[in-house]
Every structure is written in structure tokens, then in C-alpha cells.
Amino acid sequence: MLGPSPLMAGDELPVAEARARIQAALRPIADVETLPLRQALGRILAADVISPIAVPAHDNSAMDGYALHGADLQADAPTLLRALSGVTVFAGKPLAQPVGRGQCVRIMTGAVMPEGLDTVVPIELCHVGADAAGDTVTLKPGVLKPGENRRKRGEDLALGQPALRAGHLLRPADLGLLASLGVADLQVFRRLKVALFSTGNELRTLGQPLEEGCIYDSNRFSLMGALERLGLEVLDLGLVADDPVALNATLDQALAQADVVLTSGGVSMGDADYTRDLLAARGEVGFWKVAMRPGRPFAFGPLHAAAGRTAWLFALPGNPVAALVTFYAFAREALLVLAGATPRPLPVLKARSVAAIRKRPGRTEYQRGIVSLGDDGRWEVRLTGAQGAGILRSMTEANALVVLGHEQGAVAAGDEVQVSLFDGLV
């Protein structure tokens, strides 16, 4: 079994502690705006939505069939009922005439239950006939219980009940729910503004010539996509050279406009000292070595802006995979909190590892994996191949991160591991 890495230093933060420090420091934005319902997808509610009506507004039929008095059902013998001749109750057209004991009435799904009736029998369970006195409906004993197939008033939402709570990130089904309540306008938090830039003299942006020793900047585009998937407003400030004057000017621009500054590169031990000095002079940024792979260098903290404002800095490592992994590990949930959301824990799946995975205790590892159903119907996962922090292809081929915990050691083939699926994460 592999022992702790000889490279591990005693001052490295476990992932859980780094997350806890970030969450303890955050203060969500408070600015609110009113939007029409059609423009609210992906926005975060700033106030509870209280149901102004009961949903459904009336007891109604859950299916097509015949409405009846449940007390008329016979337990040990067929139930014979008289159907109102030529009458059908449709949705939106309540029945005005009474339905007496021993009678029933044809009814459609969603139609208001006639007064006094409490049960609906599906049409396929009925024997419909006629005799000299009129139409009849016969039910076999035991096919139905009193009260079945009736939706009760307020069953979905009662009048005055909270429909959605403040902090809820609005999804398509939420818009439908609010429309069913007649809610036309919503109070939502304004979009969190995130200023994004990459640092490094070796970086070039799209359209520029690629000189020897240079690379195209991929981090900015990956992170822009990740931010936009969260519904945040992105201010793209491009590339910044490893130069204190350029970095200072870019920070001035970011702090004048944004709530958050998100960078990649410039936080490792080998980077120029002026980066740390400059950021330290502007706030209370902590430069951390996190016990994780990939993504060991990370910086977080408040930066002081004009008029007493605070912008939060998330400085990610420069390697493409490390930048994305640290974003998902630390920045994603923190940004949602800052935006006013009440984040929900991401679902974690257990899957059988197809092959052995080398792992040392003492750090959290995020391996890129492909989750699929095995021949036995159980979830299984295999790694995408080489797991280097610069191999961005490993993220594009994967559909999940295999999360190997801080104290966890090597994984044998067939062992279960935890995986975070990209759907719902990215």
C-alpha cells in the first residue's frame, strides 16, 4: 500500500477545511430586481413566493370515468348505479344539477367533482348498460375504494402556503408551478458579476499568432462556460501579462465593475512575489496549498473596492484541468451562495471501479472517469487514461469526477468509489 506522499507538507489544507473557510467568509449580495416570469429562468428568488390560491382550486377527477358516492360501493357484491342520462362533466364546466345516492355521472380528467361525490371509477373498470329505467353502470366488488381517483382541493398547494422559498434557483418546472398560481412577476437577486481573466506571458488568445513556447489560453473559455451555466454575468477581461502594472490596472477595472474576481495562473510557489504583494495590499487574500490533486495552489479572500465595496477573489491554478477541478471543488458553490442561492448538495453516485487506481492517503484526488452500466446492471466507472493536470482532453472524454477522499488509499479493481456526475455539476 502506498504511504503518504513524501511531497506533502504539514501546512496543506484538507479540501473540507478549505471549503469551510470559504463558506464562513461569504456574504451574499442583497440587490433585488423584479422580473416577468418569462425572463426568470436561472435566476434566484429574493423572496418567498406565497401561493395566492389553492392548487387545485377544487376537488377534481384524476381520470376519465364515472363520479359517484363512495358510500354506495358494495364490499361483497356488484355495485349497480344509475348514470345521469346524456350528461358528461368536462374540465372547466362544473355540473349544476345534483347527483343523488345510487347515481353516478360521466366525468373527464380535471373536471370539478360534483357536489357530494368523492370517488371516480375509471371507465375501463365499468360495465355500462341500460334497462327500461335508463343507463346503468355496474362495478365488480373490490375494484375501487371510496375516495379513489379524486384530487383534493389544495392537494398540490394550499392557499397561503410557500410555493418556493427565497434562495431557490428557478428551473423550468418552477416557472410552470408559478404560472399555475397566476404569478406574473418575481423578485429576484440581480445577477452576480464575475470578472474573469487569465495571467501568463506565455498565453495567447484566439486569433493571435502562436510563437514558439507559447500556448493558447483555454482556461478563460472553460471558466466562462462554467460561469454562464450558473446564470452569472461574466465580464471577460482577457489576458494579463506577468507584469505588476498590467495586473494592477486589470484589478482596478475588475473591482470597479464586479462582485467577484476569478483568475487562473499566478498562485503557485514559483510565481513572481509581486502577485502576492499586490493582492495582499488590496485585501486579505490567503494563499493556500490545498491537499488535493489536481489543483494544489489556490488563493481566496476579499479585495477592497471603492466606496467600501468588497469583491471576492478566487485565484485558480493555471493548468487547465486543475483550474476546472478547483472551480468545481471551491468556487461553484461559493458563487451560488454569493448570488443569493441556497445551494443543494450535489448528488454522489457509488460505482464499481473497473480497474485499480493508485492513490496515497493524505489528499483528495479528482480523477476523470466514464460512468456506465455494467453487464450486471450496476454502475461502473473507468478512468479516461492519463490524469495529468494539463490534459484537458481527460475532461472532455469524461462524464464524471471520481472523488477519492482525503484518508482513502489505493483502490482495487471491483471496489466502489464515489463519483460526481458532470450533469448537474457543470
Sine and cosine of phi, psi and omega as CSV:
sin_phi,cos_phi,sin_psi,cos_psi,sin_omega,cos_omega
0.00,0.00,0.67,-0.74,0.01,-1.00
-0.94,0.34,0.71,-0.70,0.09,-1.00
-1.00,0.07,-0.02,-1.00,0.04,-1.00
-0.84,0.55,0.55,-0.83,-0.02,-1.00
-0.89,0.46,0.70,-0.72,0.04,-1.00
-0.93,0.37,-0.22,0.98,0.00,-1.00
-1.00,0.03,-0.15,0.99,-0.08,-1.00
-0.95,0.32,0.75,-0.66,0.02,-1.00
-0.98,-0.21,0.43,-0.90,-0.06,-1.00
-0.94,0.34,-0.27,0.96,-0.06,-1.00
-0.99,-0.12,0.25,0.97,0.02,-1.00
-0.98,0.18,0.67,-0.74,0.01,-1.00
-1.00,0.07,0.74,-0.67,0.21,-0.98
-0.89,0.45,0.46,-0.89,-0.03,-1.00
-0.83,0.55,-0.69,0.72,-0.04,-1.00
-0.88,0.48,-0.64,0.77,0.01,-1.00
-0.94,0.35,-0.64,0.77,0.05,-1.00
-0.87,0.49,-0.69,0.73,0.04,-1.00
-0.88,0.47,-0.70,0.71,-0.03,-1.00
-0.89,0.46,-0.65,0.76,0.03,-1.00
-0.89,0.45,-0.66,0.75,0.01,-1.00
-0.90,0.45,-0.77,0.64,-0.06,-1.00
-0.89,0.46,-0.58,0.82,-0.01,-1.00
-0.93,0.37,-0.43,0.90,-0.08,-1.00
-1.00,0.03,-0.36,0.93,-0.22,-0.98
-0.96,0.29,0.56,-0.83,0.13,-0.99
-0.75,-0.66,0.91,-0.42,-0.07,-1.00
-0.91,0.42,0.38,-0.92,0.10,-0.99
-0.93,0.37,0.36,-0.93,-0.05,-1.00
-0.86,-0.51,-0.14,0.99,-0.08,-1.00
-0.94,0.33,0.72,-0.69,-0.10,-0.99
-0.83,-0.55,0.56,-0.83,0.12,-0.99
-0.68,-0.73,0.32,-0.95,0.01,-1.00
-0.96,-0.28,0.76,-0.65,-0.03,-1.00
-0.79,-0.61,0.53,-0.85,0.18,-0.98
-0.92,0.38,0.46,-0.89,-0.10,-0.99
-0.81,0.59,-0.65,0.76,-0.08,-1.00
-0.91,0.41,-0.31,0.95,-0.01,-1.00
-0.98,-0.22,0.14,0.99,-0.19,-0.98
-0.99,-0.12,-0.05,1.00,-0.01,-1.00
-0.86,0.50,0.75,-0.66,0.02,-1.00
0.99,0.15,-0.02,1.00,0.04,-1.00
-1.00,-0.02,0.19,-0.98,-0.10,-0.99
-0.91,-0.41,0.82,-0.58,-0.04,-1.00
-0.90,0.44,0.71,-0.71,0.02,-1.00
-0.99,-0.15,-0.17,0.99,0.00,-1.00
-0.53,-0.85,0.47,-0.88,0.09,-1.00
-0.87,0.49,0.60,-0.80,0.16,-0.99
-0.98,-0.19,0.91,-0.42,-0.02,-1.00
-0.99,-0.11,0.76,-0.65,-0.06,-1.00
-0.90,0.43,0.86,-0.51,0.01,-1.00
-0.99,0.14,-0.13,0.99,0.00,-1.00
-0.63,-0.77,0.19,-0.98,0.16,-0.99
-1.00,0.04,0.64,-0.76,0.03,-1.00
-0.80,-0.60,0.88,-0.47,-0.11,0.99
-0.94,0.34,0.32,-0.95,-0.07,-1.00
-0.97,0.25,-0.34,0.94,-0.01,-1.00
-0.61,-0.79,0.37,-0.93,0.23,-0.97
-0.86,0.51,0.70,-0.71,-0.01,-1.00
-0.56,-0.83,0.23,-0.97,-0.07,-1.00
-0.98,0.18,0.69,-0.73,0.02,-1.00
-1.00,0.05,-0.11,0.99,0.00,-1.00
-0.29,-0.96,0.16,-0.99,0.09,-1.00
-0.97,0.24,0.71,-0.70,0.01,-1.00
0.15,-0.99,-0.63,-0.78,0.04,-1.00
-0.81,-0.58,0.75,-0.66,0.06,-1.00
-1.00,0.00,0.62,-0.79,-0.10,-1.00
-0.47,-0.88,0.11,-0.99,0.14,-0.99
-1.00,0.10,0.85,-0.52,0.00,-1.00
-0.86,0.51,-0.48,0.88,-0.01,-1.00
-0.92,0.38,-0.25,0.97,0.01,-1.00
-0.99,0.14,-0.20,0.98,-0.06,-1.00
-0.93,0.36,0.73,-0.68,0.05,-1.00
-1.00,-0.03,0.71,-0.71,-0.06,-1.00
-0.98,0.21,-0.62,0.78,-0.17,-0.99
-0.87,-0.50,0.16,0.99,-0.03,-1.00
-0.54,-0.84,0.33,-0.95,0.05,-1.00
-0.86,0.50,0.54,-0.84,0.05,-1.00
-0.98,-0.22,0.84,-0.54,0.03,-1.00
-0.95,-0.30,0.83,-0.56,-0.02,-1.00
-0.82,-0.58,0.48,-0.88,0.10,-0.99
-1.00,-0.09,0.82,-0.57,0.01,-1.00
-1.00,-0.01,0.65,-0.76,0.09,-1.00
-0.89,0.46,0.85,-0.53,-0.13,-0.99
-0.94,0.34,0.78,-0.62,0.09,-1.00
0.94,0.34,0.25,0.97,-0.07,-1.00
-0.91,-0.42,0.76,-0.65,0.13,-0.99
-0.73,-0.68,0.73,-0.69,0.02,-1.00
-1.00,-0.08,0.88,-0.48,0.01,-1.00
-0.97,-0.25,0.38,-0.93,0.08,-1.00
-0.87,0.50,0.73,-0.69,0.02,-1.00
1.00,0.04,-0.07,1.00,0.00,-1.00
-0.73,-0.68,0.99,0.12,-0.02,-1.00
-0.87,0.49,0.48,-0.88,0.02,-1.00
-0.99,0.14,0.77,-0.64,-0.03,-1.00
-1.00,0.03,-0.56,0.83,-0.10,-0.99
-0.99,0.14,0.45,-0.89,-0.01,-1.00
-0.97,0.24,0.41,-0.91,0.09,-1.00
-0.86,-0.50,0.91,-0.40,-0.11,-0.99
-0.99,0.13,0.11,-0.99,0.06,-1.00
-0.89,0.46,0.64,-0.77,-0.04,-1.00
0.99,0.11,-0.03,1.00,0.02,-1.00
-0.93,-0.36,0.26,-0.97,0.12,-0.99
-0.54,-0.84,0.15,-0.99,-0.03,-1.00
-0.58,-0.82,0.64,-0.77,0.05,-1.00
-0.90,0.44,0.70,-0.72,-0.07,-1.00
-0.60,-0.80,0.53,-0.85,0.00,-1.00
-0.96,-0.28,0.37,-0.93,0.00,-1.00
-0.84,0.55,0.76,-0.65,0.04,-1.00
1.00,0.02,-0.14,0.99,0.00,-1.00
-0.96,0.28,0.55,-0.84,0.02,-1.00
-0.90,0.44,0.74,-0.67,0.03,-1.00
-0.92,0.40,0.79,-0.62,0.06,-1.00
-0.86,0.50,0.48,-0.88,-0.07,-1.00
-0.83,0.56,0.76,-0.65,0.05,-1.00
1.00,-0.01,-0.31,0.95,-0.01,-1.00
-1.00,0.01,0.61,-0.79,-0.11,-0.99
-0.70,-0.72,0.07,1.00,-0.11,-0.99
-0.62,-0.78,0.56,-0.83,0.08,-1.00
-0.80,-0.61,0.77,-0.63,0.08,-1.00
-0.98,-0.19,0.78,-0.62,0.03,-1.00
-0.87,0.49,0.55,-0.84,-0.09,-1.00
-0.86,0.51,-0.54,0.84,-0.07,-1.00
-0.95,0.31,-0.23,0.97,0.03,-1.00
-0.99,-0.13,0.07,1.00,-0.06,-1.00
-0.97,-0.24,0.57,-0.82,0.25,-0.97
-0.96,-0.30,0.94,-0.34,-0.07,-1.00
-0.99,-0.11,0.79,-0.61,0.00,-1.00
-0.58,-0.81,-0.34,-0.94,0.00,-1.00
-0.39,-0.92,0.46,-0.89,0.14,-0.99
-0.65,-0.76,-0.17,-0.98,-0.08,-1.00
-0.88,0.48,-0.42,0.91,-0.06,-1.00
-1.00,0.00,-0.14,0.99,0.01,-1.00
0.72,-0.69,-0.28,-0.96,-0.05,-1.00
-0.96,0.27,0.57,-0.82,0.02,-1.00
-0.77,-0.64,0.44,-0.90,0.12,-0.99
-0.75,-0.66,0.83,-0.56,-0.02,-1.00
-0.90,-0.43,0.72,-0.69,0.01,-1.00
-0.88,-0.48,0.66,-0.76,0.09,-1.00
-0.95,0.30,0.45,-0.89,0.02,-1.00
-0.91,0.41,0.62,-0.79,0.10,-0.99
0.99,0.14,0.02,1.00,-0.02,-1.00
-0.99,0.13,-0.19,0.98,-0.12,-0.99
-0.47,-0.88,0.57,-0.82,0.10,-0.99
-0.93,-0.36,0.50,-0.87,0.04,-1.00
-0.83,0.56,0.70,-0.72,0.05,-1.00
1.00,-0.04,-0.12,0.99,-0.04,-1.00
-0.94,0.34,0.50,-0.87,0.13,-0.99
0.89,0.46,0.49,0.87,0.10,-1.00
-0.87,-0.49,0.81,-0.58,0.12,-0.99
-1.00,0.03,0.80,-0.60,-0.07,-1.00
-1.00,0.07,0.48,-0.88,0.06,-1.00
-0.84,0.54,0.75,-0.66,0.01,-1.00
0.96,0.28,0.17,0.99,-0.04,-1.00
-0.88,0.47,-0.61,0.79,0.03,-1.00
-0.99,0.16,-0.80,0.61,0.03,-1.00
-0.58,-0.81,0.74,-0.68,0.07,-1.00
-1.00,0.06,0.47,-0.88,0.09,-1.00
-0.83,0.56,0.79,-0.61,0.02,-1.00
1.00,0.06,-0.04,1.00,0.02,-1.00
-0.99,0.11,0.62,-0.79,0.09,-1.00
-0.89,0.46,0.82,-0.57,0.05,-1.00
-1.00,0.10,-0.72,0.70,0.06,-1.00
-0.62,-0.78,0.59,-0.81,-0.05,-1.00
-1.00,-0.09,0.43,-0.90,0.14,-0.99
-0.83,0.56,0.62,-0.79,-0.04,-1.00
1.00,-0.08,-0.07,1.00,-0.01,-1.00
-0.99,0.16,0.77,-0.64,0.07,-1.00
-1.00,0.09,0.86,-0.52,-0.19,-0.98
-0.97,0.23,0.81,-0.59,0.02,-1.00
-0.93,-0.38,0.14,-0.99,-0.06,-1.00
-0.81,0.58,-0.69,0.72,-0.01,-1.00
-0.90,0.45,-0.52,0.85,0.02,-1.00
-0.90,0.43,-0.62,0.78,0.02,-1.00
-0.89,0.45,-0.64,0.77,0.05,-1.00
-0.90,0.43,-0.67,0.75,0.03,-1.00
-0.87,0.50,-0.73,0.68,-0.03,-1.00
-0.92,0.40,-0.59,0.81,0.06,-1.00
-0.89,0.45,-0.60,0.80,0.01,-1.00
-0.91,0.41,-0.33,0.95,0.03,-1.00
-1.00,-0.05,-0.08,1.00,-0.05,-1.00
0.98,0.18,0.28,0.96,-0.02,-1.00
-0.99,0.15,0.88,-0.47,-0.07,-1.00
-0.99,-0.15,-0.47,0.88,-0.07,-1.00
-0.74,-0.68,0.50,-0.86,-0.06,-1.00
-0.74,-0.68,0.54,-0.84,0.17,-0.98
-1.00,-0.03,0.86,-0.51,-0.01,-1.00
-0.77,-0.64,0.39,-0.92,0.12,-0.99
-0.95,0.32,0.57,-0.82,0.11,-0.99
-0.89,0.46,0.34,-0.94,-0.01,-1.00
-0.92,0.38,0.69,-0.73,0.11,-0.99
-0.93,0.38,0.74,-0.68,-0.01,-1.00
-0.99,-0.16,0.82,-0.57,-0.03,-1.00
-0.87,-0.49,0.88,-0.48,0.10,-1.00
-1.00,0.04,0.77,-0.64,-0.13,-0.99
-0.82,-0.58,0.75,-0.66,0.16,-0.99
-0.46,-0.89,0.35,-0.94,0.05,-1.00
-0.92,-0.38,0.53,-0.85,0.01,-1.00
-0.88,-0.47,0.54,-0.84,0.07,-1.00
0.58,-0.82,0.79,-0.62,0.02,-1.00
-0.93,0.38,-0.37,0.93,-0.05,-1.00
-0.99,0.11,-0.12,0.99,-0.10,-0.99
-1.00,0.06,0.58,-0.82,0.14,-0.99
-0.76,-0.64,0.53,-0.85,0.03,-1.00
-1.00,-0.09,0.20,-0.98,-0.05,-1.00
-0.86,0.51,0.68,-0.73,0.00,-1.00
1.00,-0.09,-0.28,0.96,0.02,-1.00
-1.00,0.02,0.49,-0.87,0.08,-1.00
-0.91,0.41,0.51,-0.86,-0.06,-1.00
-0.96,-0.27,0.99,-0.13,0.00,-1.00
-0.96,0.29,0.26,-0.97,0.00,-1.00
-0.86,0.50,0.73,-0.68,0.00,-1.00
1.00,0.05,-0.05,1.00,-0.02,-1.00
-0.97,-0.23,0.32,-0.95,0.03,-1.00
-0.67,-0.74,0.42,-0.91,0.10,-1.00
-0.97,0.24,0.59,-0.81,0.02,-1.00
-0.97,0.25,0.92,-0.38,0.06,-1.00
-0.99,-0.16,-0.49,0.87,-0.12,-0.99
-0.85,0.52,-0.67,0.74,-0.07,-1.00
-0.87,0.49,-0.62,0.78,-0.05,-1.00
-0.97,0.24,-0.63,0.78,0.09,-1.00
-0.88,0.47,-0.72,0.70,-0.05,-1.00
-0.95,0.32,-0.57,0.82,0.09,-1.00
-0.86,0.51,-0.71,0.71,0.04,-1.00
-0.88,0.47,-0.67,0.74,0.00,-1.00
-0.89,0.45,-0.64,0.76,0.01,-1.00
-0.93,0.37,-0.68,0.74,-0.02,-1.00
-0.93,0.38,-0.53,0.85,0.07,-1.00
-0.90,0.43,-0.39,0.92,0.05,-1.00
-1.00,0.03,-0.03,1.00,0.02,-1.00
0.98,0.19,0.39,0.92,-0.03,-1.00
-1.00,-0.08,0.36,-0.93,0.05,-1.00
-1.00,0.00,0.84,-0.54,-0.10,-0.99
-0.96,-0.27,0.79,-0.61,0.11,-0.99
-0.96,-0.29,0.97,-0.26,-0.07,-1.00
-1.00,0.09,0.94,-0.35,-0.02,-1.00
-0.98,-0.18,0.15,0.99,0.18,-0.98
0.97,0.26,-0.56,-0.83,-0.03,-1.00
-0.98,-0.18,0.57,-0.82,0.05,-1.00
-0.79,-0.61,0.78,-0.63,0.00,-1.00
-0.94,0.35,0.34,-0.94,0.08,-1.00
-0.97,0.24,0.96,0.26,-0.09,-1.00
-0.54,-0.84,0.79,-0.61,-0.09,-1.00
-0.88,0.48,-0.58,0.82,0.00,-1.00
-0.92,0.40,-0.73,0.68,-0.01,-1.00
-0.90,0.43,-0.68,0.73,0.00,-1.00
-0.91,0.42,-0.65,0.76,0.01,-1.00
-0.89,0.46,-0.68,0.73,0.00,-1.00
-0.91,0.41,-0.65,0.76,0.01,-1.00
-0.92,0.40,-0.64,0.77,0.05,-1.00
-0.90,0.43,-0.62,0.78,0.08,-1.00
-0.85,0.53,-0.72,0.69,0.00,-1.00
-0.90,0.44,-0.68,0.73,-0.01,-1.00
-0.91,0.41,-0.71,0.70,-0.06,-1.00
-0.93,0.37,-0.42,0.91,0.02,-1.00
-0.96,0.28,-0.32,0.95,-0.14,-0.99
-0.85,-0.53,-0.44,0.90,-0.28,-0.96
-0.91,-0.41,0.35,-0.94,0.12,-0.99
-1.00,0.00,-0.45,0.89,-0.07,-1.00
-0.69,-0.72,0.61,-0.79,0.13,-0.99
-0.91,-0.42,0.85,-0.52,-0.02,-1.00
-0.89,-0.46,0.86,-0.51,-0.02,-1.00
-0.80,-0.60,0.30,-0.95,0.16,-0.99
-0.73,-0.69,0.66,-0.75,-0.06,-1.00
1.00,0.00,0.43,-0.90,0.11,-0.99
1.00,0.04,0.27,0.96,-0.02,-1.00
-0.84,-0.54,0.08,1.00,-0.02,-1.00
-1.00,0.08,0.16,-0.99,-0.06,-1.00
-0.90,0.44,-0.43,0.90,-0.04,-1.00
-1.00,0.06,-0.04,1.00,-0.06,-1.00
-0.98,0.20,0.32,-0.95,-0.07,-1.00
-0.86,0.50,0.63,-0.78,-0.02,-1.00
-0.89,0.45,-0.45,0.89,-0.07,-1.00
-0.90,0.44,-0.47,0.88,0.02,-1.00
-0.88,0.48,-0.75,0.67,0.02,-1.00
-0.91,0.42,-0.69,0.72,-0.03,-1.00
-0.89,0.46,-0.68,0.73,-0.03,-1.00
-0.90,0.43,-0.72,0.69,-0.01,-1.00
-0.93,0.38,-0.62,0.78,0.02,-1.00
-0.89,0.45,-0.58,0.81,0.00,-1.00
-0.93,0.36,-0.38,0.93,-0.07,-1.00
-0.99,-0.14,-0.08,1.00,-0.04,-1.00
-0.05,-1.00,-0.56,-0.83,-0.05,-1.00
-0.79,-0.61,0.80,0.60,-0.07,-1.00
-0.97,0.23,0.72,-0.69,0.09,-1.00
-0.97,-0.23,0.77,-0.64,0.07,-1.00
-0.99,-0.13,0.90,-0.43,-0.14,-0.99
-0.93,-0.38,0.54,-0.84,0.27,-0.96
-0.96,-0.28,0.92,-0.38,-0.08,-1.00
-0.99,-0.14,0.67,-0.74,-0.01,-1.00
-0.98,0.21,0.97,0.22,-0.03,-1.00
-0.48,-0.87,0.32,-0.95,0.08,-1.00
-0.57,-0.82,0.80,-0.60,-0.11,0.99
-0.98,0.18,0.20,-0.98,0.15,-0.99
0.95,-0.32,0.58,0.82,-0.08,-1.00
-0.89,0.45,-0.72,0.69,0.00,-1.00
-0.99,0.13,0.70,-0.71,-0.05,-1.00
-0.37,-0.93,0.63,-0.78,0.05,-1.00
-0.77,-0.64,0.64,-0.77,-0.02,-1.00
-0.52,-0.85,0.56,-0.83,0.12,-0.99
0.36,-0.93,0.11,-0.99,0.00,-1.00
-0.99,0.14,0.63,-0.78,0.14,-0.99
-0.92,-0.38,0.67,-0.74,-0.06,-1.00
-0.99,0.12,0.82,-0.58,0.04,-1.00
-0.94,-0.33,-0.01,-1.00,-0.04,-1.00
-0.92,0.39,0.40,-0.92,0.10,-0.99
0.82,0.57,0.58,0.81,0.09,-1.00
0.98,0.22,0.07,1.00,0.02,-1.00
-0.95,0.33,0.43,-0.90,0.09,-1.00
-0.84,-0.54,0.75,-0.67,0.16,-0.99
-0.92,-0.40,0.63,-0.78,-0.07,-1.00
-0.99,-0.11,0.74,-0.68,0.01,-1.00
-0.98,-0.18,0.76,-0.65,0.21,-0.98
-0.84,-0.54,0.96,-0.29,-0.02,-1.00
-0.97,-0.26,0.93,-0.38,-0.10,-1.00
-0.99,-0.12,0.37,-0.93,0.06,-1.00
-0.92,0.40,0.27,-0.96,-0.13,-0.99
-1.00,0.08,-0.46,0.89,0.01,-1.00
-0.89,0.46,0.70,-0.72,-0.16,-0.99
-0.83,0.56,-0.71,0.70,-0.01,-1.00
-0.94,0.34,-0.65,0.76,0.01,-1.00
-0.88,0.48,-0.62,0.78,0.01,-1.00
-0.88,0.47,-0.72,0.70,-0.01,-1.00
-0.93,0.36,-0.67,0.74,-0.03,-1.00
-0.90,0.44,-0.69,0.72,0.02,-1.00
-0.93,0.38,-0.52,0.85,0.10,-0.99
-0.87,0.50,-0.76,0.65,-0.03,-1.00
-0.94,0.35,-0.54,0.84,-0.05,-1.00
-0.96,0.27,-0.59,0.81,-0.15,-0.99
-0.83,-0.56,-0.71,0.70,-0.17,-0.98
-0.99,0.17,-0.60,0.80,-0.12,-0.99
-0.82,0.57,-0.84,0.54,-0.03,-1.00
-0.91,0.41,-0.62,0.79,0.00,-1.00
-0.89,0.45,-0.64,0.77,0.01,-1.00
-0.91,0.41,-0.62,0.79,0.06,-1.00
-0.90,0.44,-0.65,0.76,0.05,-1.00
-0.89,0.46,-0.72,0.69,0.02,-1.00
-0.88,0.48,-0.55,0.84,-0.01,-1.00
-0.97,0.22,-0.08,1.00,0.03,-1.00
0.98,-0.22,0.01,1.00,-0.06,-1.00
-0.99,0.13,0.43,-0.90,0.19,-0.98
-0.99,-0.17,0.99,-0.10,-0.13,-0.99
-0.93,0.37,0.57,-0.82,0.08,-1.00
-0.98,-0.18,0.60,-0.80,0.05,-1.00
-0.86,0.52,0.68,-0.74,0.03,-1.00
-0.95,0.31,0.64,-0.77,0.02,-1.00
-0.91,0.42,0.64,-0.77,0.04,-1.00
-0.89,-0.46,0.76,-0.65,-0.03,-1.00
-0.96,-0.26,0.59,-0.81,0.13,-0.99
-0.99,-0.16,0.77,-0.64,-0.02,-1.00
-0.69,-0.72,0.46,-0.89,0.01,-1.00
-0.99,0.15,0.77,-0.64,0.02,-1.00
-0.97,0.23,0.80,-0.60,-0.03,-1.00
-0.93,0.37,-0.56,0.83,-0.05,-1.00
-0.74,-0.67,0.22,-0.98,0.07,-1.00
-0.93,0.37,0.53,-0.85,0.03,-1.00
-0.79,-0.61,0.82,-0.57,0.05,-1.00
-0.97,0.26,0.69,-0.72,-0.02,-1.00
-0.35,-0.94,0.72,-0.69,0.11,-0.99
-0.99,-0.13,0.63,-0.78,0.14,-0.99
-0.90,0.44,0.41,-0.91,0.10,-0.99
0.96,-0.26,0.08,1.00,0.11,-0.99
-0.38,-0.93,0.40,-0.92,0.10,-1.00
-1.00,-0.03,0.72,-0.69,0.02,-1.00
-0.89,-0.46,0.62,-0.78,0.03,-1.00
-0.88,-0.47,0.99,-0.14,0.01,-1.00
-1.00,-0.08,0.53,-0.85,0.01,-1.00
-1.00,0.02,0.78,-0.63,-0.11,-0.99
-0.69,-0.73,0.27,-0.96,0.07,-1.00
-0.89,-0.46,0.90,-0.43,-0.02,-1.00
-1.00,-0.07,0.72,-0.70,0.04,-1.00
-0.49,-0.87,0.17,-0.98,0.05,-1.00
-1.00,0.06,0.77,-0.64,0.06,-1.00
-0.98,0.22,0.10,-1.00,-0.01,-1.00
-0.88,0.47,-0.41,0.91,0.00,-1.00
-1.00,-0.01,0.13,0.99,0.04,-1.00
0.99,0.12,0.07,1.00,0.04,-1.00
-0.99,-0.14,0.44,-0.90,0.03,-1.00
-0.95,0.32,0.66,-0.75,0.09,-1.00
-0.68,-0.74,0.36,-0.93,-0.05,-1.00
-0.66,-0.75,0.63,-0.77,0.12,-0.99
-0.78,-0.62,0.53,-0.85,0.01,-1.00
-0.96,0.28,0.38,-0.92,-0.05,-1.00
-0.98,0.19,-0.16,0.99,-0.07,-1.00
0.82,-0.57,-0.63,-0.77,0.00,-1.00
-0.83,0.56,0.69,-0.72,-0.15,-0.99
-0.92,-0.39,0.42,0.91,0.00,-1.00
-0.87,0.49,0.50,-0.86,-0.06,-1.00
-0.92,0.38,-0.24,0.97,0.01,-1.00
-0.98,-0.22,0.01,1.00,-0.07,-1.00
-1.00,-0.02,1.00,0.09,-0.07,-1.00
-0.91,0.41,-0.44,0.90,0.04,-1.00
-0.85,0.53,-0.48,0.88,0.01,-1.00
-0.90,0.44,-0.48,0.88,0.05,-1.00
-0.98,0.20,-0.59,0.81,-0.03,-1.00
-0.96,0.29,-0.51,0.86,0.02,-1.00
-0.99,0.17,-0.41,0.91,-0.09,-1.00
-0.99,0.16,0.36,-0.93,0.20,-0.98
-0.85,-0.53,0.16,0.99,-0.02,-1.00
-0.27,-0.96,0.33,-0.94,0.19,-0.98
-0.97,-0.23,0.78,-0.63,0.13,-0.99
-1.00,0.06,0.90,-0.45,-0.10,-1.00
-0.98,-0.20,0.93,-0.37,0.02,-1.00
-0.97,-0.24,0.89,-0.46,-0.20,-0.98
-0.92,0.39,0.22,-0.98,-0.11,-0.99
-0.83,0.57,-0.72,0.70,-0.06,-1.00
-1.00,-0.02,-0.07,1.00,-0.09,-1.00
-0.96,0.29,0.60,-0.80,0.07,-1.00
-0.97,-0.23,-0.43,-0.90,-0.05,-1.00
-0.89,0.45,0.49,-0.87,-0.02,-1.00
-0.95,-0.32,0.75,-0.66,0.06,-1.00
-1.00,0.00,0.46,-0.89,0.10,-1.00
-0.83,0.56,0.75,-0.66,-0.03,-1.00
0.99,-0.12,-0.27,0.96,0.06,-1.00
-0.94,0.34,0.49,-0.87,0.08,-1.00
-1.00,0.10,0.65,-0.76,0.07,-1.00
-0.76,-0.65,0.33,-0.94,0.04,-1.00
-1.00,0.01,0.68,-0.73,0.04,-1.00
-0.76,-0.65,0.63,-0.78,0.12,-0.99
-0.96,-0.29,0.91,-0.41,-0.03,-1.00
-0.94,0.34,0.60,-0.80,0.04,-1.00
-0.90,0.43,-0.60,0.80,0.07,-1.00
-0.90,0.43,0.85,-0.53,-0.09,-1.00
1.00,-0.10,-0.31,0.95,0.02,-1.00
-0.98,-0.20,-0.70,0.71,-0.12,-0.99
-0.96,-0.28,0.00,0.00,0.00,0.00
